[in-house]
């Protein structure tokens, strides 16, 4: 067997790579938060139609969770200063 070794060099500043990865991860988290927020709004609307208080409470909690997840990066920036 003949193996060929290829050297790979990092291009650019490592801090830039970490910042790009952080931006990508937080955009994924924001997308998931928007999906949860939309699901919570639908759940809340269905609970208002069926007059179900437990489903309404779950809808409000889902909407609140979706808002927190959607704005997680901004919340972390406020906390860390």
HTML snippet that shows the backbone in 3Dmol.js (N, CA, C, O; Angstrom):
<script src="https://3Dmol.org/build/3Dmol-min.js"></script>
<div id="view" style="width:600px;height:400px;position:relative"></div>
<script>
const pdb = `
ATOM      1  N   UNK A   1       0.845  -1.179   0.000  1.00  0.00           N
ATOM      2  CA  UNK A   1       0.000   0.000   0.000  1.00  0.00           C
ATOM      3  C   UNK A   1       0.886   1.236   0.000  1.00  0.00           C
ATOM      4  O   UNK A   1       1.905   1.310   0.685  1.00  0.00           O
ATOM      5  N   UNK A   2       0.463   2.170  -0.775  1.00  0.00           N
ATOM      6  CA  UNK A   2       1.216   3.410  -0.891  1.00  0.00           C
ATOM      7  C   UNK A   2       0.305   4.560  -0.430  1.00  0.00           C
ATOM      8  O   UNK A   2      -0.720   4.833  -1.054  1.00  0.00           O
ATOM      9  N   UNK A   3       0.687   5.223   0.658  1.00  0.00           N
ATOM     10  CA  UNK A   3      -0.091   6.325   1.207  1.00  0.00           C
ATOM     11  C   UNK A   3       0.554   7.638   0.830  1.00  0.00           C
ATOM     12  O   UNK A   3       1.777   7.772   0.851  1.00  0.00           O
ATOM     13  N   UNK A   4      -0.261   8.591   0.491  1.00  0.00           N
ATOM     14  CA  UNK A   4       0.228   9.911   0.129  1.00  0.00           C
ATOM     15  C   UNK A   4      -0.156  10.890   1.231  1.00  0.00           C
ATOM     16  O   UNK A   4      -1.323  10.958   1.615  1.00  0.00           O
ATOM     17  N   UNK A   5       0.788  11.634   1.734  1.00  0.00           N
ATOM     18  CA  UNK A   5       0.554  12.595   2.799  1.00  0.00           C
ATOM     19  C   UNK A   5       0.362  13.967   2.179  1.00  0.00           C
ATOM     20  O   UNK A   5       1.203  14.444   1.417  1.00  0.00           O
ATOM     21  N   UNK A   6      -0.749  14.589   2.515  1.00  0.00           N
ATOM     22  CA  UNK A   6      -1.035  15.935   2.026  1.00  0.00           C
ATOM     23  C   UNK A   6      -1.048  16.873   3.218  1.00  0.00           C
ATOM     24  O   UNK A   6      -1.765  16.642   4.191  1.00  0.00           O
ATOM     25  N   UNK A   7      -0.256  17.932   3.139  1.00  0.00           N
ATOM     26  CA  UNK A   7      -0.232  18.900   4.225  1.00  0.00           C
ATOM     27  C   UNK A   7      -1.294  19.960   3.966  1.00  0.00           C
ATOM     28  O   UNK A   7      -1.444  20.464   2.853  1.00  0.00           O
ATOM     29  N   UNK A   8      -2.022  20.281   5.026  1.00  0.00           N
ATOM     30  CA  UNK A   8      -3.086  21.269   4.938  1.00  0.00           C
ATOM     31  C   UNK A   8      -2.716  22.423   5.862  1.00  0.00           C
ATOM     32  O   UNK A   8      -2.378  22.223   7.028  1.00  0.00           O
ATOM     33  N   UNK A   9      -2.788  23.618   5.320  1.00  0.00           N
ATOM     34  CA  UNK A   9      -2.460  24.808   6.095  1.00  0.00           C
ATOM     35  C   UNK A   9      -3.729  25.612   6.353  1.00  0.00           C
ATOM     36  O   UNK A   9      -4.573  25.766   5.471  1.00  0.00           O
ATOM     37  N   UNK A  10      -3.847  26.120   7.573  1.00  0.00           N
ATOM     38  CA  UNK A  10      -4.992  26.956   7.919  1.00  0.00           C
ATOM     39  C   UNK A  10      -4.846  28.304   7.243  1.00  0.00           C
ATOM     40  O   UNK A  10      -3.777  28.913   7.264  1.00  0.00           O
ATOM     41  N   UNK A  11      -5.927  28.759   6.646  1.00  0.00           N
ATOM     42  CA  UNK A  11      -5.900  30.022   5.942  1.00  0.00           C
ATOM     43  C   UNK A  11      -6.532  31.099   6.815  1.00  0.00           C
ATOM     44  O   UNK A  11      -7.683  30.963   7.230  1.00  0.00           O
ATOM     45  N   UNK A  12      -5.812  32.138   7.089  1.00  0.00           N
ATOM     46  CA  UNK A  12      -6.362  33.263   7.833  1.00  0.00           C
ATOM     47  C   UNK A  12      -6.168  33.138   9.334  1.00  0.00           C
ATOM     48  O   UNK A  12      -5.462  32.264   9.836  1.00  0.00           O
ATOM     49  N   UNK A  13      -6.823  34.044  10.014  1.00  0.00           N
ATOM     50  CA  UNK A  13      -6.727  34.145  11.463  1.00  0.00           C
ATOM     51  C   UNK A  13      -7.621  33.102  12.121  1.00  0.00           C
ATOM     52  O   UNK A  13      -8.778  32.953  11.728  1.00  0.00           O
ATOM     53  N   UNK A  14      -7.107  32.372  13.122  1.00  0.00           N
ATOM     54  CA  UNK A  14      -7.962  31.382  13.794  1.00  0.00           C
ATOM     55  C   UNK A  14      -9.173  32.005  14.490  1.00  0.00           C
ATOM     56  O   UNK A  14     -10.225  31.375  14.590  1.00  0.00           O
ATOM     57  N   UNK A  15      -9.026  33.228  14.966  1.00  0.00           N
ATOM     58  CA  UNK A  15     -10.142  33.905  15.618  1.00  0.00           C
ATOM     59  C   UNK A  15     -11.284  34.165  14.632  1.00  0.00           C
ATOM     60  O   UNK A  15     -12.455  34.109  15.008  1.00  0.00           O
ATOM     61  N   UNK A  16     -10.951  34.443  13.396  1.00  0.00           N
ATOM     62  CA  UNK A  16     -11.966  34.638  12.362  1.00  0.00           C
ATOM     63  C   UNK A  16     -12.731  33.347  12.109  1.00  0.00           C
ATOM     64  O   UNK A  16     -13.948  33.360  11.924  1.00  0.00           O
ATOM     65  N   UNK A  17     -12.007  32.233  12.103  1.00  0.00           N
ATOM     66  CA  UNK A  17     -12.652  30.933  11.902  1.00  0.00           C
ATOM     67  C   UNK A  17     -13.630  30.642  13.046  1.00  0.00           C
ATOM     68  O   UNK A  17     -14.742  30.172  12.809  1.00  0.00           O
ATOM     69  N   UNK A  18     -13.215  30.921  14.278  1.00  0.00           N
ATOM     70  CA  UNK A  18     -14.083  30.691  15.436  1.00  0.00           C
ATOM     71  C   UNK A  18     -15.297  31.611  15.381  1.00  0.00           C
ATOM     72  O   UNK A  18     -16.408  31.183  15.696  1.00  0.00           O
ATOM     73  N   UNK A  19     -15.105  32.857  14.989  1.00  0.00           N
ATOM     74  CA  UNK A  19     -16.231  33.792  14.881  1.00  0.00           C
ATOM     75  C   UNK A  19     -17.209  33.357  13.791  1.00  0.00           C
ATOM     76  O   UNK A  19     -18.423  33.474  13.963  1.00  0.00           O
ATOM     77  N   UNK A  20     -16.685  32.855  12.669  1.00  0.00           N
ATOM     78  CA  UNK A  20     -17.566  32.371  11.600  1.00  0.00           C
ATOM     79  C   UNK A  20     -18.359  31.152  12.060  1.00  0.00           C
ATOM     80  O   UNK A  20     -19.543  31.026  11.748  1.00  0.00           O
ATOM     81  N   UNK A  21     -17.712  30.256  12.799  1.00  0.00           N
ATOM     82  CA  UNK A  21     -18.399  29.080  13.324  1.00  0.00           C
ATOM     83  C   UNK A  21     -19.473  29.494  14.331  1.00  0.00           C
ATOM     84  O   UNK A  21     -20.572  28.939  14.339  1.00  0.00           O
ATOM     85  N   UNK A  22     -19.152  30.458  15.168  1.00  0.00           N
ATOM     86  CA  UNK A  22     -20.123  30.964  16.145  1.00  0.00           C
ATOM     87  C   UNK A  22     -21.322  31.584  15.444  1.00  0.00           C
ATOM     88  O   UNK A  22     -22.462  31.365  15.854  1.00  0.00           O
ATOM     89  N   UNK A  23     -21.078  32.347  14.404  1.00  0.00           N
ATOM     90  CA  UNK A  23     -22.169  32.953  13.646  1.00  0.00           C
ATOM     91  C   UNK A  23     -23.052  31.874  13.018  1.00  0.00           C
ATOM     92  O   UNK A  23     -24.278  31.986  13.027  1.00  0.00           O
ATOM     93  N   UNK A  24     -22.430  30.839  12.478  1.00  0.00           N
ATOM     94  CA  UNK A  24     -23.185  29.744  11.863  1.00  0.00           C
ATOM     95  C   UNK A  24     -24.036  29.009  12.898  1.00  0.00           C
ATOM     96  O   UNK A  24     -25.208  28.725  12.648  1.00  0.00           O
ATOM     97  N   UNK A  25     -23.455  28.702  14.053  1.00  0.00           N
ATOM     98  CA  UNK A  25     -24.184  27.979  15.095  1.00  0.00           C
ATOM     99  C   UNK A  25     -25.361  28.818  15.609  1.00  0.00           C
ATOM    100  O   UNK A  25     -26.461  28.297  15.797  1.00  0.00           O
ATOM    101  N   UNK A  26     -25.131  30.106  15.834  1.00  0.00           N
ATOM    102  CA  UNK A  26     -26.212  30.947  16.329  1.00  0.00           C
ATOM    103  C   UNK A  26     -27.299  31.160  15.268  1.00  0.00           C
ATOM    104  O   UNK A  26     -28.461  31.363  15.621  1.00  0.00           O
ATOM    105  N   UNK A  27     -26.950  31.117  13.990  1.00  0.00           N
ATOM    106  CA  UNK A  27     -27.994  31.213  12.962  1.00  0.00           C
ATOM    107  C   UNK A  27     -28.830  29.941  12.930  1.00  0.00           C
ATOM    108  O   UNK A  27     -30.035  30.003  12.684  1.00  0.00           O
ATOM    109  N   UNK A  28     -28.208  28.783  13.175  1.00  0.00           N
ATOM    110  CA  UNK A  28     -28.973  27.542  13.287  1.00  0.00           C
ATOM    111  C   UNK A  28     -29.908  27.584  14.494  1.00  0.00           C
ATOM    112  O   UNK A  28     -31.067  27.177  14.407  1.00  0.00           O
ATOM    113  N   UNK A  29     -29.393  28.080  15.619  1.00  0.00           N
ATOM    114  CA  UNK A  29     -30.215  28.186  16.829  1.00  0.00           C
ATOM    115  C   UNK A  29     -31.380  29.142  16.589  1.00  0.00           C
ATOM    116  O   UNK A  29     -32.496  28.886  17.041  1.00  0.00           O
ATOM    117  N   UNK A  30     -31.128  30.243  15.880  1.00  0.00           N
ATOM    118  CA  UNK A  30     -32.194  31.200  15.580  1.00  0.00           C
ATOM    119  C   UNK A  30     -33.267  30.557  14.702  1.00  0.00           C
ATOM    120  O   UNK A  30     -34.457  30.794  14.908  1.00  0.00           O
ATOM    121  N   UNK A  31     -32.856  29.750  13.731  1.00  0.00           N
ATOM    122  CA  UNK A  31     -33.824  29.076  12.854  1.00  0.00           C
ATOM    123  C   UNK A  31     -34.692  28.098  13.655  1.00  0.00           C
ATOM    124  O   UNK A  31     -35.903  28.025  13.447  1.00  0.00           O
ATOM    125  N   UNK A  32     -34.068  27.352  14.566  1.00  0.00           N
ATOM    126  CA  UNK A  32     -34.822  26.426  15.411  1.00  0.00           C
ATOM    127  C   UNK A  32     -35.787  27.198  16.311  1.00  0.00           C
ATOM    128  O   UNK A  32     -36.924  26.774  16.517  1.00  0.00           O
ATOM    129  N   UNK A  33     -35.334  28.325  16.842  1.00  0.00           N
ATOM    130  CA  UNK A  33     -36.198  29.161  17.678  1.00  0.00           C
ATOM    131  C   UNK A  33     -37.394  29.703  16.918  1.00  0.00           C
ATOM    132  O   UNK A  33     -38.491  29.791  17.468  1.00  0.00           O
ATOM    133  N   UNK A  34     -37.192  30.071  15.650  1.00  0.00           N
ATOM    134  CA  UNK A  34     -38.307  30.563  14.838  1.00  0.00           C
ATOM    135  C   UNK A  34     -39.325  29.455  14.573  1.00  0.00           C
ATOM    136  O   UNK A  34     -40.530  29.703  14.560  1.00  0.00           O
ATOM    137  N   UNK A  35     -38.836  28.232  14.363  1.00  0.00           N
ATOM    138  CA  UNK A  35     -39.748  27.102  14.148  1.00  0.00           C
ATOM    139  C   UNK A  35     -40.567  26.848  15.409  1.00  0.00           C
ATOM    140  O   UNK A  35     -41.780  26.647  15.339  1.00  0.00           O
ATOM    141  N   UNK A  36     -39.899  26.858  16.559  1.00  0.00           N
ATOM    142  CA  UNK A  36     -40.611  26.641  17.833  1.00  0.00           C
ATOM    143  C   UNK A  36     -41.598  27.775  18.094  1.00  0.00           C
ATOM    144  O   UNK A  36     -42.705  27.535  18.576  1.00  0.00           O
ATOM    145  N   UNK A  37     -41.208  28.994  17.781  1.00  0.00           N
ATOM    146  CA  UNK A  37     -42.099  30.143  17.949  1.00  0.00           C
ATOM    147  C   UNK A  37     -43.336  30.003  17.081  1.00  0.00           C
ATOM    148  O   UNK A  37     -44.448  30.251  17.545  1.00  0.00           O
ATOM    149  N   UNK A  38     -43.160  29.611  15.834  1.00  0.00           N
ATOM    150  CA  UNK A  38     -44.300  29.399  14.944  1.00  0.00           C
ATOM    151  C   UNK A  38     -45.214  28.295  15.438  1.00  0.00           C
ATOM    152  O   UNK A  38     -46.437  28.429  15.389  1.00  0.00           O
ATOM    153  N   UNK A  39     -44.625  27.198  15.918  1.00  0.00           N
ATOM    154  CA  UNK A  39     -45.415  26.100  16.463  1.00  0.00           C
ATOM    155  C   UNK A  39     -46.201  26.553  17.690  1.00  0.00           C
ATOM    156  O   UNK A  39     -47.351  26.156  17.872  1.00  0.00           O
ATOM    157  N   UNK A  40     -45.585  27.380  18.531  1.00  0.00           N
ATOM    158  CA  UNK A  40     -46.271  27.892  19.718  1.00  0.00           C
ATOM    159  C   UNK A  40     -47.447  28.783  19.369  1.00  0.00           C
ATOM    160  O   UNK A  40     -48.483  28.740  20.032  1.00  0.00           O
ATOM    161  N   UNK A  41     -47.290  29.596  18.324  1.00  0.00           N
ATOM    162  CA  UNK A  41     -48.381  30.474  17.900  1.00  0.00           C
ATOM    163  C   UNK A  41     -49.555  29.647  17.375  1.00  0.00           C
ATOM    164  O   UNK A  41     -50.714  29.940  17.671  1.00  0.00           O
ATOM    165  N   UNK A  42     -49.241  28.602  16.588  1.00  0.00           N
ATOM    166  CA  UNK A  42     -50.300  27.722  16.092  1.00  0.00           C
ATOM    167  C   UNK A  42     -50.991  27.012  17.255  1.00  0.00           C
ATOM    168  O   UNK A  42     -52.217  26.905  17.286  1.00  0.00           O
ATOM    169  N   UNK A  43     -50.196  26.531  18.210  1.00  0.00           N
ATOM    170  CA  UNK A  43     -50.761  25.835  19.372  1.00  0.00           C
ATOM    171  C   UNK A  43     -51.640  26.777  20.191  1.00  0.00           C
ATOM    172  O   UNK A  43     -52.695  26.376  20.682  1.00  0.00           O
ATOM    173  N   UNK A  44     -51.213  28.008  20.335  1.00  0.00           N
ATOM    174  CA  UNK A  44     -51.999  29.003  21.068  1.00  0.00           C
ATOM    175  C   UNK A  44     -53.309  29.302  20.350  1.00  0.00           C
ATOM    176  O   UNK A  44     -54.357  29.415  20.985  1.00  0.00           O
ATOM    177  N   UNK A  45     -53.250  29.430  19.034  1.00  0.00           N
ATOM    178  CA  UNK A  45     -54.470  29.671  18.261  1.00  0.00           C
ATOM    179  C   UNK A  45     -55.453  28.519  18.352  1.00  0.00           C
ATOM    180  O   UNK A  45     -56.660  28.731  18.472  1.00  0.00           O
ATOM    181  N   UNK A  46     -54.936  27.302  18.295  1.00  0.00           N
ATOM    182  CA  UNK A  46     -55.818  26.139  18.414  1.00  0.00           C
ATOM    183  C   UNK A  46     -56.437  26.051  19.808  1.00  0.00           C
ATOM    184  O   UNK A  46     -57.580  25.619  19.953  1.00  0.00           O
ATOM    185  N   UNK A  47     -55.696  26.454  20.823  1.00  0.00           N
ATOM    186  CA  UNK A  47     -56.240  26.395  22.185  1.00  0.00           C
ATOM    187  C   UNK A  47     -57.324  27.439  22.389  1.00  0.00           C
ATOM    188  O   UNK A  47     -58.272  27.204  23.139  1.00  0.00           O
ATOM    189  N   UNK A  48     -57.203  28.585  21.736  1.00  0.00           N
ATOM    190  CA  UNK A  48     -58.256  29.601  21.840  1.00  0.00           C
ATOM    191  C   UNK A  48     -59.534  29.125  21.160  1.00  0.00           C
ATOM    192  O   UNK A  48     -60.637  29.453  21.597  1.00  0.00           O
ATOM    193  N   UNK A  49     -59.380  28.350  20.090  1.00  0.00           N
ATOM    194  CA  UNK A  49     -60.552  27.831  19.380  1.00  0.00           C
ATOM    195  C   UNK A  49     -61.247  26.728  20.181  1.00  0.00           C
ATOM    196  O   UNK A  49     -62.475  26.645  20.186  1.00  0.00           O
ATOM    197  N   UNK A  50     -60.464  25.881  20.858  1.00  0.00           N
ATOM    198  CA  UNK A  50     -61.049  24.744  21.572  1.00  0.00           C
ATOM    199  C   UNK A  50     -61.350  25.046  23.039  1.00  0.00           C
ATOM    200  O   UNK A  50     -61.923  24.208  23.736  1.00  0.00           O
ATOM    201  N   UNK A  51     -60.974  26.221  23.510  1.00  0.00           N
ATOM    202  CA  UNK A  51     -61.210  26.632  24.904  1.00  0.00           C
ATOM    203  C   UNK A  51     -60.571  25.660  25.904  1.00  0.00           C
ATOM    204  O   UNK A  51     -61.182  25.295  26.909  1.00  0.00           O
ATOM    205  N   UNK A  52     -59.338  25.249  25.612  1.00  0.00           N
ATOM    206  CA  UNK A  52     -58.618  24.309  26.476  1.00  0.00           C
ATOM    207  C   UNK A  52     -57.546  25.074  27.249  1.00  0.00           C
ATOM    208  O   UNK A  52     -56.554  25.496  26.655  1.00  0.00           O
ATOM    209  N   UNK A  53     -57.722  25.265  28.571  1.00  0.00           N
ATOM    210  CA  UNK A  53     -56.754  26.075  29.329  1.00  0.00           C
ATOM    211  C   UNK A  53     -55.365  25.442  29.430  1.00  0.00           C
ATOM    212  O   UNK A  53     -54.369  26.165  29.437  1.00  0.00           O
ATOM    213  N   UNK A  54     -55.272  24.126  29.509  1.00  0.00           N
ATOM    214  CA  UNK A  54     -53.940  23.505  29.618  1.00  0.00           C
ATOM    215  C   UNK A  54     -53.176  23.638  28.305  1.00  0.00           C
ATOM    216  O   UNK A  54     -51.962  23.848  28.313  1.00  0.00           O
ATOM    217  N   UNK A  55     -53.877  23.518  27.176  1.00  0.00           N
ATOM    218  CA  UNK A  55     -53.227  23.699  25.889  1.00  0.00           C
ATOM    219  C   UNK A  55     -52.822  25.160  25.698  1.00  0.00           C
ATOM    220  O   UNK A  55     -51.799  25.449  25.078  1.00  0.00           O
ATOM    221  N   UNK A  56     -53.628  26.079  26.234  1.00  0.00           N
ATOM    222  CA  UNK A  56     -53.300  27.503  26.154  1.00  0.00           C
ATOM    223  C   UNK A  56     -52.029  27.806  26.947  1.00  0.00           C
ATOM    224  O   UNK A  56     -51.179  28.574  26.496  1.00  0.00           O
ATOM    225  N   UNK A  57     -51.905  27.202  28.121  1.00  0.00           N
ATOM    226  CA  UNK A  57     -50.697  27.400  28.927  1.00  0.00           C
ATOM    227  C   UNK A  57     -49.476  26.836  28.207  1.00  0.00           C
ATOM    228  O   UNK A  57     -48.415  27.459  28.197  1.00  0.00           O
ATOM    229  N   UNK A  58     -49.628  25.660  27.607  1.00  0.00           N
ATOM    230  CA  UNK A  58     -48.512  25.089  26.831  1.00  0.00           C
ATOM    231  C   UNK A  58     -48.167  25.963  25.640  1.00  0.00           C
ATOM    232  O   UNK A  58     -46.996  26.094  25.284  1.00  0.00           O
ATOM    233  N   UNK A  59     -49.177  26.565  25.018  1.00  0.00           N
ATOM    234  CA  UNK A  59     -48.930  27.465  23.895  1.00  0.00           C
ATOM    235  C   UNK A  59     -48.138  28.687  24.307  1.00  0.00           C
ATOM    236  O   UNK A  59     -47.202  29.092  23.618  1.00  0.00           O
ATOM    237  N   UNK A  60     -48.522  29.289  25.457  1.00  0.00           N
ATOM    238  CA  UNK A  60     -47.784  30.456  25.950  1.00  0.00           C
ATOM    239  C   UNK A  60     -46.341  30.092  26.297  1.00  0.00           C
ATOM    240  O   UNK A  60     -45.416  30.849  26.004  1.00  0.00           O
ATOM    241  N   UNK A  61     -46.156  28.933  26.922  1.00  0.00           N
ATOM    242  CA  UNK A  61     -44.795  28.503  27.258  1.00  0.00           C
ATOM    243  C   UNK A  61     -43.958  28.225  26.018  1.00  0.00           C
ATOM    244  O   UNK A  61     -42.767  28.535  25.988  1.00  0.00           O
ATOM    245  N   UNK A  62     -44.572  27.645  24.999  1.00  0.00           N
ATOM    246  CA  UNK A  62     -43.856  27.377  23.757  1.00  0.00           C
ATOM    247  C   UNK A  62     -43.480  28.674  23.055  1.00  0.00           C
ATOM    248  O   UNK A  62     -42.374  28.799  22.530  1.00  0.00           O
ATOM    249  N   UNK A  63     -44.394  29.639  23.044  1.00  0.00           N
ATOM    250  CA  UNK A  63     -44.091  30.945  22.440  1.00  0.00           C
ATOM    251  C   UNK A  63     -42.956  31.624  23.203  1.00  0.00           C
ATOM    252  O   UNK A  63     -42.034  32.167  22.594  1.00  0.00           O
ATOM    253  N   UNK A  64     -43.019  31.596  24.531  1.00  0.00           N
ATOM    254  CA  UNK A  64     -41.955  32.220  25.334  1.00  0.00           C
ATOM    255  C   UNK A  64     -40.617  31.524  25.097  1.00  0.00           C
ATOM    256  O   UNK A  64     -39.587  32.185  24.964  1.00  0.00           O
ATOM    257  N   UNK A  65     -40.629  30.203  25.045  1.00  0.00           N
ATOM    258  CA  UNK A  65     -39.392  29.469  24.769  1.00  0.00           C
ATOM    259  C   UNK A  65     -38.844  29.770  23.392  1.00  0.00           C
ATOM    260  O   UNK A  65     -37.632  29.900  23.220  1.00  0.00           O
ATOM    261  N   UNK A  66     -39.726  29.883  22.406  1.00  0.00           N
ATOM    262  CA  UNK A  66     -39.288  30.222  21.057  1.00  0.00           C
ATOM    263  C   UNK A  66     -38.659  31.601  20.981  1.00  0.00           C
ATOM    264  O   UNK A  66     -37.681  31.809  20.263  1.00  0.00           O
ATOM    265  N   UNK A  67     -39.226  32.546  21.727  1.00  0.00           N
ATOM    266  CA  UNK A  67     -38.657  33.904  21.752  1.00  0.00           C
ATOM    267  C   UNK A  67     -37.268  33.882  22.391  1.00  0.00           C
ATOM    268  O   UNK A  67     -36.337  34.508  21.885  1.00  0.00           O
ATOM    269  N   UNK A  68     -37.133  33.164  23.497  1.00  0.00           N
ATOM    270  CA  UNK A  68     -35.833  33.090  24.178  1.00  0.00           C
ATOM    271  C   UNK A  68     -34.794  32.426  23.280  1.00  0.00           C
ATOM    272  O   UNK A  68     -33.661  32.899  23.193  1.00  0.00           O
ATOM    273  N   UNK A  69     -35.167  31.336  22.612  1.00  0.00           N
ATOM    274  CA  UNK A  69     -34.215  30.642  21.745  1.00  0.00           C
ATOM    275  C   UNK A  69     -33.870  31.500  20.534  1.00  0.00           C
ATOM    276  O   UNK A  69     -32.713  31.538  20.115  1.00  0.00           O
ATOM    277  N   UNK A  70     -34.859  32.191  19.966  1.00  0.00           N
ATOM    278  CA  UNK A  70     -34.606  33.027  18.791  1.00  0.00           C
ATOM    279  C   UNK A  70     -33.622  34.149  19.106  1.00  0.00           C
ATOM    280  O   UNK A  70     -32.756  34.464  18.290  1.00  0.00           O
ATOM    281  N   UNK A  71     -33.749  34.741  20.267  1.00  0.00           N
ATOM    282  CA  UNK A  71     -32.883  35.866  20.621  1.00  0.00           C
ATOM    283  C   UNK A  71     -31.790  35.464  21.612  1.00  0.00           C
ATOM    284  O   UNK A  71     -31.370  36.275  22.438  1.00  0.00           O
ATOM    285  N   UNK A  72     -31.330  34.219  21.531  1.00  0.00           N
ATOM    286  CA  UNK A  72     -30.309  33.721  22.465  1.00  0.00           C
ATOM    287  C   UNK A  72     -28.994  34.492  22.354  1.00  0.00           C
ATOM    288  O   UNK A  72     -28.373  34.806  23.369  1.00  0.00           O
ATOM    289  N   UNK A  73     -28.570  34.797  21.130  1.00  0.00           N
ATOM    290  CA  UNK A  73     -27.297  35.507  20.956  1.00  0.00           C
ATOM    291  C   UNK A  73     -27.367  36.906  21.565  1.00  0.00           C
ATOM    292  O   UNK A  73     -26.429  37.347  22.228  1.00  0.00           O
ATOM    293  N   UNK A  74     -28.483  37.603  21.337  1.00  0.00           N
ATOM    294  CA  UNK A  74     -28.620  38.946  21.890  1.00  0.00           C
ATOM    295  C   UNK A  74     -28.703  38.898  23.417  1.00  0.00           C
ATOM    296  O   UNK A  74     -28.144  39.758  24.098  1.00  0.00           O
ATOM    297  N   UNK A  75     -29.392  37.902  23.948  1.00  0.00           N
ATOM    298  CA  UNK A  75     -29.491  37.758  25.401  1.00  0.00           C
ATOM    299  C   UNK A  75     -28.117  37.492  26.008  1.00  0.00           C
ATOM    300  O   UNK A  75     -27.771  38.064  27.042  1.00  0.00           O
ATOM    301  N   UNK A  76     -27.332  36.622  25.364  1.00  0.00           N
ATOM    302  CA  UNK A  76     -25.968  36.354  25.863  1.00  0.00           C
ATOM    303  C   UNK A  76     -25.090  37.594  25.786  1.00  0.00           C
ATOM    304  O   UNK A  76     -24.275  37.835  26.677  1.00  0.00           O
ATOM    305  N   UNK A  77     -25.251  38.387  24.719  1.00  0.00           N
ATOM    306  CA  UNK A  77     -24.468  39.623  24.608  1.00  0.00           C
ATOM    307  C   UNK A  77     -24.845  40.613  25.694  1.00  0.00           C
ATOM    308  O   UNK A  77     -23.977  41.329  26.196  1.00  0.00           O
ATOM    309  N   UNK A  78     -26.121  40.675  26.072  1.00  0.00           N
ATOM    310  CA  UNK A  78     -26.545  41.572  27.149  1.00  0.00           C
ATOM    311  C   UNK A  78     -25.984  41.106  28.483  1.00  0.00           C
ATOM    312  O   UNK A  78     -25.529  41.914  29.292  1.00  0.00           O
ATOM    313  N   UNK A  79     -26.022  39.786  28.706  1.00  0.00           N
ATOM    314  CA  UNK A  79     -25.530  39.242  29.980  1.00  0.00           C
ATOM    315  C   UNK A  79     -24.024  39.437  30.127  1.00  0.00           C
ATOM    316  O   UNK A  79     -23.544  39.845  31.185  1.00  0.00           O
ATOM    317  N   UNK A  80     -23.281  39.142  29.059  1.00  0.00           N
ATOM    318  CA  UNK A  80     -21.816  39.230  29.144  1.00  0.00           C
ATOM    319  C   UNK A  80     -21.301  40.656  29.016  1.00  0.00           C
ATOM    320  O   UNK A  80     -20.158  40.930  29.382  1.00  0.00           O
ATOM    321  N   UNK A  81     -22.113  41.562  28.509  1.00  0.00           N
ATOM    322  CA  UNK A  81     -21.716  42.961  28.442  1.00  0.00           C
ATOM    323  C   UNK A  81     -21.070  43.298  27.214  1.00  0.00           C
ATOM    324  O   UNK A  81     -20.679  44.448  27.018  1.00  0.00           O
TER     325      UNK A  81
END
`;
const viewer = $3Dmol.createViewer("view");
viewer.addModel(pdb, "pdb");
viewer.setStyle({}, {cartoon: {color: "spectrum"}});
viewer.zoomTo();
viewer.render();
</script>
